[in-house]
């Protein structure tokens, strides 16, 4: 059985180089990491309610609308493993 010549070639990690990174907004569960790093206990939880949705494009109008959101959840997202943190770290 012959070995493939390609399997003997060591592969270098890819080189990715940016001249600049511009961040316009940070959303939930987002991060900017530089260098070798590990995000320990990286978790996220979230919920959003929208009674209207989204209006996009040009020259769109929403007139005399009535929106109702009935959200009778007792717990929106259950937390486990002590994930609940009050305030900002």
C-alpha positions as CSV (number, residue, x, y, z in Angstrom):
1,X,0.0,0.0,0.0
2,X,1.4,3.4,-1.0
3,X,1.4,6.4,1.2
4,X,0.3,9.6,-0.3
5,X,3.0,12.2,-0.7
6,X,0.6,14.9,0.6
7,X,0.2,13.4,4.0
8,X,3.9,13.8,4.8
9,X,3.9,17.6,4.2
10,X,3.5,19.5,7.5
11,X,0.8,22.1,7.4
12,X,1.4,25.5,8.9
13,X,-1.5,27.3,10.5
14,X,-3.1,29.9,8.2
15,X,-1.8,33.4,8.3
16,X,-4.6,36.0,8.6
17,X,-3.5,39.6,8.7
18,X,-5.7,42.7,9.1
19,X,-4.5,46.2,8.5
20,X,-7.4,47.5,10.7
21,X,-10.5,46.3,12.4
22,X,-13.4,48.7,12.7
23,X,-16.2,47.8,15.1
24,X,-19.5,49.6,14.6
25,X,-21.5,47.8,17.2
26,X,-21.1,44.9,19.7
27,X,-24.1,42.7,20.0
28,X,-25.0,40.0,22.6
29,X,-22.7,37.0,22.6
30,X,-20.0,39.0,20.8
31,X,-16.3,39.5,21.5
32,X,-13.1,40.8,20.0
33,X,-10.1,38.7,21.0
34,X,-6.5,39.3,20.0
35,X,-3.7,36.7,20.3
36,X,-3.8,33.3,21.7
37,X,-6.7,33.1,24.1
38,X,-9.4,30.9,25.6
39,X,-12.8,32.1,26.6
40,X,-13.5,30.1,29.8
41,X,-17.1,29.6,30.8
42,X,-18.3,31.5,27.7
43,X,-22.1,31.4,27.8
44,X,-24.9,33.5,26.6
45,X,-28.6,33.7,27.1
46,X,-31.1,36.2,25.7
47,X,-34.6,36.9,24.6
48,X,-36.3,39.6,22.5
49,X,-39.9,40.4,22.0
50,X,-41.1,42.5,19.0
51,X,-44.7,43.6,18.5
52,X,-44.0,45.2,15.1
53,X,-41.2,43.3,13.5
54,X,-39.0,45.3,11.2
55,X,-39.6,47.9,8.6
56,X,-36.8,48.2,6.0
57,X,-36.2,50.0,2.8
58,X,-36.9,53.5,1.7
59,X,-40.0,55.6,2.0
60,X,-41.9,53.1,4.2
61,X,-44.4,54.4,6.7
62,X,-46.2,52.8,9.6
63,X,-49.3,54.8,10.5
64,X,-51.9,54.3,13.3
65,X,-50.5,50.9,14.3
66,X,-51.4,49.1,17.6
67,X,-49.0,46.5,18.8
68,X,-49.4,44.1,21.7
69,X,-47.0,41.6,23.1
70,X,-48.4,39.0,25.5
71,X,-45.4,37.5,27.2
72,X,-46.7,35.5,30.2
73,X,-43.5,33.5,30.7
74,X,-42.6,33.0,34.3
75,X,-39.0,32.2,33.3
76,X,-37.8,33.3,29.9
77,X,-34.5,31.4,29.9
78,X,-33.6,29.1,32.7
79,X,-30.1,29.5,34.1
80,X,-28.0,26.6,35.0
81,X,-24.6,26.0,36.6
82,X,-24.6,29.3,38.4
83,X,-24.7,31.3,35.2
84,X,-26.8,34.1,36.8
85,X,-24.7,37.2,37.3
86,X,-26.3,40.4,38.6
87,X,-24.7,43.5,37.2
88,X,-21.7,43.9,35.0
89,X,-18.4,42.4,35.6
